[in-house]
Amino acid sequence: MAIKDSQTPITYGHSMRVVLGFIKASHPLPTIAVSLVISAFAWSLGWTGLSLVAVFATILVGQLSVGWSNDAHDANLDARIGRSTKPTVTQDVSARALWLAALTALLIAIASSWAVAGWLGGSFHIFAILMAWLYNIRLSRTAWSWLPYSLAFGAMPAVRLKPYARNLISEIQPDLAKASTRRCRSRQVQRVSGGR
């Protein structure tokens, strides 16, 4: 019994190290900042309530995939230069675990983007995430490092398409219904007049 009790804090401590490792590898400050800024932009364009929460969650998951893929890709370089602040260097989390988490988050973000913002708006967000992955994997240490994020942030306003389309439909539908009612009444009047 004493052995079991002595092992419990060690197991808990290891689990907490792994959790904190994933949090550190996600680049939490820019991840939260980007998610909040884009969500605030979405709110200014008409997203509210649960739809706005869904936007925030979708952006957050996408940003988690970006942060984790960045640290996973740079794990060997970070180890060579001894970057002791990196969780892969301190062995709190492995590069393989980060790759799995990043790919899982990417797939969730893709599905969520289309579900939340529609095919067109969602595709623009997916494009933005893929541009960030391109930066991580290919362009971060080249003269073209500026390009992916310029394209990514330039694409984000297109996420507004769905709420505006929904609002437009809600405005058009009553007018269509009224026009249809008028036509029906007009035909009834014509029939009555013809019968007389």
N, CA, C and O of each residue as an XYZ file, in Angstrom:
784
protein
N       0.841     -1.215      0.000
C       0.000      0.000      0.000
C       0.865      1.250      0.000
O       0.546      2.237     -0.663
N       1.948      1.202      0.738
C       2.848      2.348      0.808
C       3.512      2.587     -0.539
O       3.748      3.730     -0.930
N       3.820      1.474     -1.265
C       4.451      1.614     -2.569
C       3.501      2.302     -3.550
O       3.905      3.174     -4.320
N       2.231      1.894     -3.506
C       1.221      2.488     -4.384
C       1.079      3.978     -4.127
O       0.981      4.770     -5.065
N       1.069      4.364     -2.837
C       0.943      5.773     -2.487
C       2.157      6.565     -2.965
O       2.014      7.700     -3.417
N       3.330      5.988     -2.871
C       4.542      6.703     -3.267
C       4.625      6.880     -4.778
O       5.250      7.826     -5.257
N       3.994      5.968     -5.542
C       4.050      6.077     -6.984
C       3.029      7.068     -7.541
O       3.215      7.599     -8.636
N       1.956      7.319     -6.797
C       0.883      8.183     -7.289
C       1.365      9.591     -7.609
O       1.047     10.095     -8.687
N       2.134     10.271     -6.710
C       2.613     11.612     -7.037
C       3.513     11.623     -8.266
O       3.498     12.589     -9.030
N       4.317     10.540     -8.474
C       5.209     10.484     -9.624
C       4.395     10.401    -10.914
O       4.696     11.098    -11.883
N       3.384      9.568    -10.929
C       2.521      9.433    -12.107
C       1.799     10.743    -12.410
O       1.722     11.168    -13.562
N       1.275     11.371    -11.371
C       0.582     12.646    -11.531
C       1.551     13.713    -12.036
O       1.213     14.508    -12.913
N       2.754     13.722    -11.475
C       3.750     14.710    -11.890
C       4.140     14.535    -13.349
O       4.312     15.517    -14.072
N       4.281     13.278    -13.786
C       4.615     13.021    -15.184
C       3.488     13.479    -16.106
O       3.742     14.069    -17.156
N       2.244     13.208    -15.714
C       1.097     13.626    -16.523
C       1.038     15.146    -16.654
O       0.758     15.678    -17.728
N       1.305     15.828    -15.552
C       1.284     17.284    -15.586
C       2.398     17.827    -16.468
O       2.206     18.833    -17.150
N       3.556     17.180    -16.466
C       4.662     17.597    -17.330
C       4.273     17.464    -18.796
O       4.593     18.327    -19.613
N       3.583     16.379    -19.119
C       3.153     16.168    -20.500
C       2.137     17.237    -20.903
O       2.236     17.820    -21.983
N       1.165     17.489    -20.032
C       0.142     18.509    -20.328
C       0.789     19.878    -20.515
O       0.490     20.587    -21.475
N       1.676     20.244    -19.592
C       2.358     21.533    -19.702
C       3.252     21.584    -20.931
O       3.425     22.635    -21.548
N       3.823     20.420    -21.280
C       4.643     20.360    -22.488
C       3.830     20.673    -23.736
O       4.281     21.416    -24.608
N       2.624     20.102    -23.821
C       1.750     20.394    -24.960
C       1.339     21.864    -24.969
O       1.260     22.489    -26.026
N       1.079     22.409    -23.781
C       0.687     23.825    -23.707
C       1.828     24.722    -24.178
O       1.614     25.640    -24.969
N       3.039     24.455    -23.691
C       4.196     25.261    -24.106
C       4.457     25.131    -25.604
O       4.767     26.117    -26.272
N       4.330     23.912    -26.129
C       4.602     23.675    -27.549
C       3.561     24.316    -28.453
O       3.809     24.496    -29.646
N       2.412     24.659    -27.913
C       1.362     25.281    -28.727
C       1.608     26.766    -28.962
O       0.863     27.415    -29.696
N       2.679     27.315    -28.324
C       2.941     28.756    -28.379
C       1.702     29.494    -27.864
O       1.052     30.211    -28.625
N       1.371     29.326    -26.584
C       0.059     29.743    -26.060
C      -0.293     31.211    -26.242
O      -1.441     31.531    -26.551
N       0.666     32.109    -26.057
C       0.327     33.536    -26.156
C      -0.117     33.937    -27.558
O      -1.194     34.514    -27.704
N       0.677     33.651    -28.607
C       0.181     33.997    -29.954
C      -1.038     33.193    -30.365
O      -1.880     33.691    -31.113
N      -1.151     31.952    -29.888
C      -2.315     31.129    -30.219
C      -3.595     31.752    -29.681
O      -4.578     31.883    -30.410
N      -3.587     32.137    -28.411
C      -4.761     32.777    -27.805
C      -5.011     34.143    -28.423
O      -6.157     34.513    -28.682
N      -3.925     34.901    -28.662
C      -4.068     36.248    -29.210
C      -4.723     36.216    -30.591
O      -5.655     36.976    -30.855
N      -4.240     35.344    -31.465
C      -4.815     35.244    -32.815
C      -6.272     34.809    -32.745
O      -7.118     35.341    -33.464
N      -6.563     33.845    -31.883
C      -7.939     33.354    -31.756
C      -8.877     34.453    -31.287
O      -9.988     34.579    -31.801
N      -8.444     35.249    -30.318
C      -9.282     36.338    -29.801
C      -9.459     37.456    -30.820
O     -10.559     37.985    -30.986
N      -8.381     37.811    -31.496
C      -8.462     38.911    -32.473
C      -9.408     38.555    -33.613
O     -10.259     39.360    -33.991
N      -9.260     37.345    -34.163
C     -10.113     36.946    -35.285
C     -11.564     36.769    -34.829
O     -12.494     37.074    -35.576
N     -11.753     36.274    -33.598
C     -13.113     36.147    -33.069
C     -13.749     37.516    -32.875
O     -14.937     37.693    -33.147
N     -12.970     38.484    -32.408
C     -13.483     39.847    -32.252
C     -13.852     40.429    -33.616
O     -14.852     41.135    -33.747
N     -13.049     40.130    -34.618
C     -13.350     40.584    -35.977
C     -14.648     39.942    -36.477
O     -15.481     40.604    -37.096
N     -14.806     38.640    -36.197
C     -16.031     37.950    -36.593
C     -17.248     38.557    -35.894
O     -18.299     38.728    -36.511
N     -17.105     38.881    -34.610
C     -18.206     39.511    -33.856
C     -18.594     40.846    -34.490
O     -19.777     41.172    -34.587
N     -17.593     41.616    -34.920
C     -17.891     42.913    -35.533
C     -18.618     42.769    -36.859
O     -19.235     43.718    -37.342
N     -18.543     41.568    -37.451
C     -19.190     41.330    -38.742
C     -20.522     40.600    -38.623
O     -21.142     40.252    -39.628
N     -20.960     40.369    -37.370
C     -22.285     39.812    -37.193
C     -22.369     38.448    -36.549
O     -23.471     37.944    -36.332
N     -21.240     37.830    -36.235
C     -21.283     36.534    -35.547
C     -21.605     36.765    -34.076
O     -20.992     37.622    -33.439
N     -22.559     36.013    -33.525
C     -22.948     36.156    -32.125
C     -23.269     34.791    -31.523
O     -23.400     33.797    -32.238
N     -23.392     34.760    -30.200
C     -23.852     33.569    -29.499
C     -22.990     32.345    -29.748
O     -21.763     32.433    -29.799
N     -23.648     31.200    -29.904
C     -22.940     29.938    -30.098
C     -22.130     29.928    -31.386
O     -21.088     29.277    -31.460
N     -22.603     30.645    -32.400
C     -21.842     30.727    -33.649
C     -20.490     31.376    -33.420
O     -19.486     30.947    -33.990
N     -20.459     32.408    -32.591
C     -19.198     33.082    -32.284
C     -18.286     32.181    -31.459
O     -17.073     32.161    -31.669
N     -18.868     31.438    -30.525
C     -18.076     30.472    -29.746
C     -17.470     29.421    -30.667
O     -16.320     29.018    -30.493
N     -18.253     28.983    -31.648
C     -17.760     27.992    -32.608
C     -16.617     28.561    -33.445
O     -15.660     27.853    -33.757
N     -16.717     29.835    -33.807
C     -15.630     30.487    -34.539
C     -14.353     30.474    -33.702
O     -13.284     30.105    -34.188
N     -14.477     30.882    -32.431
C     -13.308     30.917    -31.549
C     -12.683     29.534    -31.414
O     -11.463     29.393    -31.504
N     -13.509     28.514    -31.198
C     -13.003     27.149    -31.031
C     -12.307     26.665    -32.299
O     -11.263     26.016    -32.232
N     -12.885     26.982    -33.449
C     -12.291     26.562    -34.728
C     -10.939     27.226    -34.951
O      -9.974     26.568    -35.340
N     -10.871     28.530    -34.704
C      -9.606     29.251    -34.851
C      -8.573     28.709    -33.865
O      -7.407     28.531    -34.219
N      -8.999     28.446    -32.627
C      -8.089     27.959    -31.595
C      -7.491     26.608    -31.977
O      -6.281     26.412    -31.861
N      -8.324     25.681    -32.429
C      -7.827     24.357    -32.813
C      -6.846     24.472    -33.982
O      -5.818     23.795    -34.011
N      -7.175     25.335    -34.941
C      -6.260     25.546    -36.062
C      -4.921     26.087    -35.608
O      -3.874     25.663    -36.097
N      -4.952     27.030    -34.667
C      -3.710     27.608    -34.156
C      -2.912     26.598    -33.324
O      -1.681     26.620    -33.333
N      -3.611     25.719    -32.609
C      -2.912     24.662    -31.876
C      -2.146     23.767    -32.847
O      -1.011     23.375    -32.575
N      -2.768     23.449    -33.974
C      -2.083     22.606    -34.963
C      -0.835     23.299    -35.492
O       0.177     22.649    -35.752
N      -0.907     24.614    -35.649
C       0.236     25.378    -36.143
C       1.369     25.374    -35.119
O       2.524     25.124    -35.466
N       1.038     25.650    -33.861
C       2.067     25.678    -32.819
C       2.733     24.328    -32.621
O       3.958     24.243    -32.533
N       1.931     23.270    -32.551
C       2.488     21.931    -32.334
C       3.339     21.478    -33.510
O       4.392     20.873    -33.310
N       2.901     21.762    -34.736
C       3.696     21.364    -35.898
C       5.017     22.122    -35.940
O       6.027     21.589    -36.400
N       5.012     23.364    -35.461
C       6.235     24.157    -35.428
C       7.279     23.526    -34.507
O       8.433     23.351    -34.897
N       6.872     23.187    -33.290
C       7.821     22.599    -32.343
C       8.217     21.183    -32.747
O       9.350     20.764    -32.511
N       7.286     20.443    -33.354
C       7.613     19.090    -33.818
C       8.658     19.144    -34.925
O       9.609     18.362    -34.920
N       8.490     20.047    -35.857
C       9.422     20.172    -36.973
C      10.798     20.652    -36.513
O      11.818     20.219    -37.049
N      10.827     21.542    -35.524
C      12.087     22.125    -35.063
C      12.742     21.328    -33.936
O      13.751     21.768    -33.384
N      12.194     20.173    -33.585
C      12.690     19.426    -32.418
C      14.175     19.101    -32.520
O      14.912     19.297    -31.554
N      14.628     18.608    -33.671
C      16.042     18.244    -33.821
C      16.951     19.467    -33.737
O      18.004     19.423    -33.101
N      16.541     20.556    -34.382
C      17.331     21.790    -34.324
C      17.390     22.332    -32.909
O      18.451     22.747    -32.442
N      16.250     22.329    -32.222
C      16.214     22.827    -30.844
C      17.126     21.995    -29.939
O      17.770     22.532    -29.038
N      17.176     20.685    -30.184
C      18.041     19.808    -29.378
C      19.513     20.101    -29.659
O      20.327     20.109    -28.736
N      19.863     20.341    -30.920
C      21.259     20.600    -31.286
C      21.777     21.881    -30.664
O      22.921     21.937    -30.213
N      20.945     22.911    -30.638
C      21.411     24.197    -30.101
C      21.085     24.350    -28.608
O      21.406     25.368    -27.995
N      20.447     23.331    -28.039
C      20.203     23.324    -26.600
C      19.197     24.346    -26.111
O      19.436     25.026    -25.113
N      18.083     24.460    -26.798
C      17.036     25.405    -26.365
C      16.245     24.763    -25.227
O      15.264     24.056    -25.455
N      16.686     25.021    -24.019
C      16.150     24.341    -22.837
C      14.718     24.747    -22.497
O      14.087     24.118    -21.647
N      14.199     25.781    -23.144
C      12.812     26.188    -22.887
C      11.821     25.373    -23.709
O      10.613     25.455    -23.484
N      12.319     24.591    -24.652
C      11.445     23.809    -25.517
C      11.108     22.469    -24.861
O      12.007     21.774    -24.387
N       9.823     22.099    -24.828
C       9.421     20.852    -24.166
C       9.978     19.593    -24.823
O      10.118     18.565    -24.160
N      10.299     19.655    -26.114
C      10.913     18.492    -26.755
C      12.359     18.309    -26.286
O      12.858     17.185    -26.233
N      13.022     19.403    -25.948
C      14.401     19.326    -25.454
C      14.429     18.819    -24.016
O      15.287     18.016    -23.647
N      13.483     19.294    -23.207
C      13.404     18.831    -21.811
C      12.717     17.472    -21.700
O      12.585     16.922    -20.606
N      12.277     16.933    -22.851
C      11.641     15.619    -22.930
C      10.330     15.536    -22.151
O       9.945     14.474    -21.661
N       9.662     16.665    -22.049
C       8.317     16.654    -21.463
C       7.315     16.056    -22.446
O       6.315     15.461    -22.044
N       7.590     16.219    -23.729
C       6.743     15.657    -24.783
C       7.635     15.361    -25.982
O       8.607     16.075    -26.229
N       7.309     14.321    -26.717
C       8.144     13.919    -27.853
C       7.680     14.607    -29.138
O       6.540     15.060    -29.242
N       8.590     14.674    -30.111
C       8.230     15.245    -31.414
C       7.138     14.410    -32.076
O       6.250     14.957    -32.730
N       7.197     13.088    -31.911
C       6.174     12.217    -32.504
C       4.791     12.526    -31.934
O       3.808     12.583    -32.673
N       4.721     12.726    -30.613
C       3.438     13.055    -29.983
C       2.912     14.392    -30.489
O       1.707     14.560    -30.682
N       3.817     15.340    -30.702
C       3.403     16.646    -31.215
C       2.900     16.538    -32.655
O       1.923     17.192    -33.020
N       3.566     15.712    -33.478
C       3.093     15.517    -34.848
C       1.690     14.926    -34.859
O       0.827     15.372    -35.615
N       1.465     13.921    -34.019
C       0.140     13.298    -33.951
C      -0.922     14.306    -33.507
O      -2.014     14.368    -34.072
N      -0.580     15.090    -32.486
C      -1.522     16.095    -31.992
C      -1.784     17.163    -33.050
O      -2.923     17.590    -33.239
N      -0.719     17.594    -33.744
C      -0.864     18.631    -34.767
C      -1.737     18.159    -35.927
O      -2.600     18.899    -36.398
N      -1.515     16.935    -36.384
C      -2.305     16.403    -37.490
C      -3.766     16.193    -37.086
O      -4.679     16.451    -37.871
N      -3.979     15.720    -35.848
C      -5.342     15.549    -35.351
C      -6.062     16.895    -35.276
O      -7.206     17.023    -35.710
N      -5.379     17.891    -34.722
C      -5.967     19.231    -34.624
C      -6.244     19.805    -36.011
O      -7.254     20.478    -36.215
N      -5.351     19.539    -36.962
C      -5.550     20.032    -38.326
C      -6.819     19.446    -38.946
O      -7.611     20.170    -39.549
N      -7.008     18.139    -38.795
C      -8.201     17.492    -39.346
C      -9.480     18.021    -38.695
O     -10.482     18.247    -39.373
N      -9.434     18.218    -37.364
C     -10.593     18.773    -36.659
C     -10.877     20.195    -37.142
O     -12.032     20.565    -37.352
N      -9.822     20.987    -37.317
C      -9.995     22.371    -37.760
C     -10.579     22.439    -39.169
O     -11.393     23.314    -39.465
N     -10.165     21.523    -40.031
C     -10.701     21.501    -41.398
C     -12.200     21.214    -41.379
O     -12.989     21.930    -41.995
N     -12.579     20.156    -40.663
C     -14.001     19.797    -40.590
C     -14.815     20.901    -39.930
O     -15.908     21.233    -40.390
N     -14.283     21.467    -38.855
C     -15.002     22.514    -38.124
C     -15.131     23.782    -38.954
O     -16.152     24.467    -38.886
N     -14.111     24.099    -39.733
C     -14.151     25.313    -40.567
C     -15.314     25.265    -41.537
O     -16.059     26.235    -41.673
N     -15.472     24.131    -42.216
C     -16.571     23.987    -43.166
C     -17.923     23.968    -42.465
O     -18.906     24.504    -42.976
N     -17.962     23.338    -41.277
C     -19.230     23.266    -40.546
C     -19.659     24.637    -40.034
O     -20.849     24.953    -40.025
N     -18.702     25.446    -39.613
C     -19.020     26.734    -38.990
C     -19.199     27.840    -40.023
O     -20.138     28.630    -39.923
N     -18.314     27.908    -41.011
C     -18.307     29.045    -41.943
C     -18.763     28.690    -43.348
O     -18.703     29.533    -44.243
N     -19.220     27.454    -43.564
C     -19.649     27.066    -44.900
C     -18.462     26.670    -45.764
O     -17.309     26.815    -45.357
N     -18.754     26.166    -46.966
C     -17.678     25.676    -47.832
C     -16.726     26.784    -48.255
O     -15.511     26.586    -48.268
N     -17.263     27.940    -48.598
C     -16.401     29.014    -49.091
C     -15.614     29.670    -47.961
O     -14.386     29.737    -48.013
N     -16.322     30.153    -46.937
C     -15.634     30.784    -45.817
C     -14.702     29.821    -45.108
O     -13.591     30.192    -44.729
N     -15.155     28.567    -44.926
C     -14.313     27.562    -44.281
C     -13.062     27.266    -45.065
O     -12.001     27.043    -44.482
N     -13.170     27.259    -46.396
C     -12.006     26.974    -47.241
C     -10.949     28.067    -47.104
O      -9.752     27.783    -47.155
N     -11.384     29.306    -46.931
C     -10.427     30.388    -46.728
C      -9.674     30.207    -45.406
O      -8.472     30.462    -45.333
N     -10.389     29.763    -44.357
C      -9.707     29.534    -43.087
C      -8.734     28.368    -43.196
O      -7.625     28.431    -42.665
N      -9.142     27.310    -43.880
C      -8.249     26.161    -44.086
C      -7.007     26.599    -44.855
O      -5.893     26.182    -44.536
N      -7.202     27.436    -45.864
C      -6.065     27.984    -46.618
C      -5.108     28.722    -45.687
O      -3.890     28.589    -45.807
N      -5.665     29.504    -44.757
C      -4.832     30.255    -43.818
C      -4.017     29.310    -42.924
O      -2.837     29.551    -42.671
N      -4.653     28.243    -42.453
C      -3.931     27.270    -41.617
C      -2.815     26.603    -42.412
O      -1.699     26.454    -41.913
N      -3.109     26.202    -43.641
C      -2.102     25.536    -44.461
C      -0.936     26.465    -44.779
O       0.201     26.009    -44.896
N      -1.200     27.753    -44.920
C      -0.116     28.709    -45.131
C       0.802     28.769    -43.908
O       2.019     28.893    -44.043
N       0.212     28.682    -42.723
C       1.028     28.673    -41.497
C       1.863     27.396    -41.421
O       3.019     27.436    -40.998
N       1.287     26.265    -41.827
C       2.055     25.011    -41.884
C       3.187     25.120    -42.899
O       4.289     24.630    -42.652
N       2.926     25.756    -44.040
C       3.967     25.947    -45.049
C       5.121     26.757    -44.489
O       6.287     26.466    -44.757
N       4.786     27.783    -43.704
C       5.820     28.575    -43.038
C       6.650     27.695    -42.106
O       7.879     27.750    -42.128
N       5.984     26.890    -41.296
C       6.684     26.048    -40.333
C       7.642     25.070    -41.006
O       8.788     24.913    -40.584
N       7.156     24.418    -42.055
C       7.871     23.279    -42.623
C       8.869     23.674    -43.708
O       9.885     23.001    -43.881
N       8.593     24.766    -44.449
C       9.446     25.090    -45.586
C      10.073     26.483    -45.566
O      11.258     26.632    -45.867
N       9.292     27.496    -45.215
C       9.708     28.867    -45.510
C      10.181     29.683    -44.313
O      10.557     30.843    -44.483
N      10.174     29.116    -43.110
C      10.456     29.924    -41.910
C      11.867     30.520    -41.910
O      12.089     31.574    -41.314
N      12.809     29.865    -42.561
C      14.201     30.347    -42.566
C      14.661     30.717    -43.972
O      15.823     30.531    -44.333
N      13.734     31.240    -44.749
C      14.053     31.668    -46.107
C      13.652     33.121    -46.299
O      13.039     33.736    -45.426
N      14.008     33.654    -47.455
C      13.643     35.039    -47.767
C      12.147     35.192    -47.997
O      11.637     36.312    -48.032
N      11.427     34.061    -48.157
C       9.995     34.090    -48.400
C       9.185     33.860    -47.130
O       7.993     33.560    -47.207
N       9.800     33.993    -45.985
C       9.106     33.693    -44.725
C       7.899     34.603    -44.481
O       6.976     34.227    -43.757
N       7.904     35.789    -45.077
C       6.808     36.739    -44.881
C       5.547     36.345    -45.655
O       4.438     36.728    -45.282
N       5.725     35.575    -46.739
C       4.624     35.339    -47.661
C       3.449     34.546    -47.077
O       2.306     34.978    -47.226
N       3.686     33.399    -46.415
C       2.541     32.610    -45.942
C       1.609     33.371    -45.003
O       0.388     33.282    -45.134
N       2.181     34.121    -44.053
C       1.315     34.822    -43.110
C       0.622     36.014    -43.749
O      -0.485     36.377    -43.351
N       1.266     36.625    -44.738
C       0.586     37.704    -45.463
C      -0.640     37.171    -46.182
O      -1.701     37.794    -46.151
N      -0.499     36.021    -46.830
C      -1.626     35.399    -47.517
C      -2.677     34.906    -46.529
O      -3.878     35.028    -46.769
N      -2.208     34.347    -45.412
C      -3.130     33.779    -44.421
C      -4.021     34.845    -43.815
O      -5.241     34.686    -43.780
N      -3.429     35.931    -43.335
C      -4.233     36.976    -42.707
C      -5.062     37.735    -43.739
O      -6.121     38.272    -43.416
N      -4.584     37.778    -44.967
C      -5.369     38.402    -46.019
C      -6.632     37.628    -46.346
O      -7.617     38.197    -46.817
N      -6.597     36.311    -46.092
C      -7.750     35.459    -46.404
C      -8.798     35.458    -45.307
O      -9.938     35.076    -45.568
N      -8.466     35.864    -44.101
C      -9.382     35.712    -42.977
C     -10.700     36.469    -43.101
O     -11.716     35.950    -42.639
N     -10.754     37.684    -43.704
C     -12.060     38.359    -43.811
C     -13.114     37.555    -44.555
O     -14.306     37.803    -44.375
N     -12.712     36.599    -45.385
C     -13.689     35.812    -46.147
C     -14.507     34.898    -45.249
O     -15.543     34.392    -45.681
N     -14.073     34.670    -44.007
C     -14.837     33.833    -43.088
C     -16.177     34.481    -42.768
O     -17.068     33.806    -42.252
N     -16.346     35.758    -43.055
C     -17.600     36.469    -42.769
C     -18.719     36.089    -43.721
O     -19.862     36.482    -43.489
N     -18.441     35.339    -44.789
C     -19.443     35.106    -45.830
C     -20.696     34.433    -45.314
O     -21.801     34.807    -45.707
N     -20.549     33.434    -44.428
C     -21.723     32.668    -44.023
C     -22.756     33.486    -43.259
O     -23.930     33.447    -43.630
N     -22.382     34.240    -42.195
C     -23.430     34.984    -41.496
C     -24.109     36.023    -42.385
O     -25.309     36.266    -42.252
N     -23.345     36.637    -43.291
C     -23.966     37.615    -44.166
C     -24.900     36.943    -45.159
O     -25.961     37.482    -45.474
N     -24.516     35.771    -45.654
C     -25.405     35.031    -46.548
C     -26.667     34.616    -45.809
O     -27.764     34.684    -46.364
N     -26.519     34.179    -44.538
C     -27.674     33.753    -43.765
C     -28.609     34.930    -43.527
O     -29.826     34.791    -43.648
N     -28.050     36.087    -43.190
C     -28.877     37.269    -42.959
C     -29.592     37.693    -44.243
O     -30.751     38.108    -44.209
N     -28.883     37.584    -45.384
C     -29.488     37.967    -46.653
C     -30.669     37.061    -46.980
O     -31.715     37.531    -47.428
N     -30.499     35.756    -46.754
C     -31.583     34.808    -47.006
C     -32.776     35.100    -46.113
O     -33.922     35.044    -46.557
N     -32.497     35.416    -44.832
C     -33.596     35.683    -43.903
C     -34.358     36.941    -44.292
O     -35.544     37.070    -43.991
N     -33.668     37.882    -44.971
C     -34.339     39.087    -45.427
C     -35.119     38.829    -46.719
O     -36.190     39.397    -46.930
N     -34.570     37.965    -47.581
C     -35.195     37.713    -48.878
C     -36.436     36.831    -48.740
O     -37.433     37.054    -49.427
N     -36.382     35.836    -47.864
C     -37.472     34.872    -47.756
C     -38.830     35.507    -47.470
O     -39.803     35.150    -48.134
N     -38.945     36.438    -46.505
C     -40.258     37.063    -46.282
C     -40.773     37.797    -47.516
O     -41.972     37.774    -47.794
N     -39.860     38.461    -48.274
C     -40.277     39.168    -49.483
C     -40.789     38.201    -50.536
O     -41.778     38.471    -51.218
N     -40.093     37.052    -50.661
C     -40.547     36.043    -51.614
C     -41.920     35.493    -51.215
O     -42.778     35.249    -52.064
N     -42.106     35.305    -49.916
C     -43.396     34.791    -49.438
C     -44.511     35.787    -49.713
O     -45.608     35.406    -50.121
N     -44.223     37.077    -49.485
C     -45.234     38.102    -49.744
C     -45.578     38.154    -51.229
O     -46.746     38.260    -51.602
N     -44.539     38.077    -52.082
C     -44.775     38.128    -53.528
C     -45.604     36.929    -53.974
O     -46.498     37.064    -54.809
N     -45.308     35.764    -53.422
C     -46.067     34.567    -53.771
C     -47.524     34.692    -53.340
O     -48.432     34.285    -54.064
N     -47.741     35.260    -52.150
C     -49.114     35.458    -51.654
C     -49.883     36.415    -52.555
O     -51.057     36.190    -52.848
N     -49.217     37.488    -52.997
C     -49.881     38.459    -53.875
C     -50.288     37.802    -55.192
O     -51.384     38.035    -55.702
N     -49.375     36.963    -55.746
C     -49.693     36.296    -57.013
C     -50.907     35.370    -56.869
O     -51.774     35.320    -57.742
N     -50.950     34.633    -55.739
C     -52.075     33.727    -55.498
C     -53.387     34.493    -55.394
O     -54.399     34.079    -55.959
N     -53.369     35.606    -54.671
C     -54.569     36.404    -54.517
C     -55.016     36.987    -55.850
O     -56.207     37.060    -56.154
N     -53.999     37.410    -56.657
C     -54.316     37.978    -57.966
C     -54.998     36.944    -58.850
O     -55.957     37.258    -59.554
N     -54.496     35.698    -58.812
C     -55.099     34.640    -59.617
C     -56.525     34.327    -59.153
O     -57.416     34.079    -59.964
N     -56.719     34.345    -57.826
C     -58.059     34.085    -57.293
C     -59.040     35.159    -57.746
O     -60.179     34.865    -58.110
N     -58.578     36.412    -57.719
C     -59.444     37.524    -58.167
C     -59.793     37.362    -59.633
O     -60.931     37.588    -60.043
N     -58.778     36.959    -60.434
C     -59.028     36.788    -61.864
C     -60.047     35.676    -62.121
O     -60.929     35.802    -62.970
N     -59.901     34.577    -61.359
C     -60.847     33.465    -61.521
C     -62.268     33.886    -61.159
O     -63.224     33.555    -61.860
N     -62.392     34.617    -60.060
C     -63.702     35.078    -59.621
C     -64.304     36.028    -60.639
O     -65.489     35.946    -60.962
N     -63.474     36.929    -61.139
C     -63.955     37.890    -62.133
C     -64.389     37.180    -63.422
O     -65.395     37.543    -64.030
N     -63.620     36.170    -63.826
C     -63.937     35.421    -65.036
C     -65.209     34.638    -64.875
O     -65.983     34.517    -65.825
N     -65.451     34.093    -63.676
C     -66.666     33.315    -63.433
C     -67.901     34.190    -63.494
O     -68.961     33.723    -63.911
N     -67.794     35.433    -63.094
C     -68.902     36.349    -63.149
C     -69.177     36.809    -64.574
O     -70.095     37.598    -64.802
